[in-house]
Amino acid sequence: MDKIILSEMDANFKNEIAAQPGAEHIQRCFTCGTCTAACPVAEVNDDYDPRKIIRMCILGMKKEVLSSDILWMCSRCYTCYALCPQGVKFSDVLDVLRGMAIKEGYVPKEQYKDAKELDKFVQELRCEIINQKLHPEGDHEKKVKEMIEKELKVTWKK
């Protein structure tokens, strides 16, 4: 990791974020790690750490945060939101950061729409797989395969 030179950071970044609805409490974070410990994405992706993202925001690492692919990894399960002892609402903070990344030209506008569509697909897929586990007599396996094949075709066309 590169050295962090605080004088080169955007000291107002945390205030810009906190001024947005849903992210008002970002500065309450004391990096307890509850969000990261409960996060299903962090469980499978070592680079994903909600606590680190918040810390980078508070330190003013605007460019590093807004240009990071990690903003788009959240599965929108809201576990962090529910468990945060400080009420930081990390999922909402991520929405704010995604919006800022688009507004400031770090990612194309379509990225947000694509992320929302993917979130919906993942939730539908999860529900179908759970149905397969609960009701193995159904034809869920075929539906799951069809869902995945359809999504791959849509994703690879872009």
Secondary structure, DSSP 8 states (H G I E B T S, - for coil): -----GGGS-TTHHHHHHTSTT-TTGGG-----HHHHH-HHHHH-TT--HHHHHHHHHHT-HHHHHT-GGGG------HHHHH-TT---HHHHHHHHHHHHHHTTSS-THHHHHHHHHHHHHHHHHHHHHHHHH-TTSSHHHHHHHHHHHHHHHHHH-
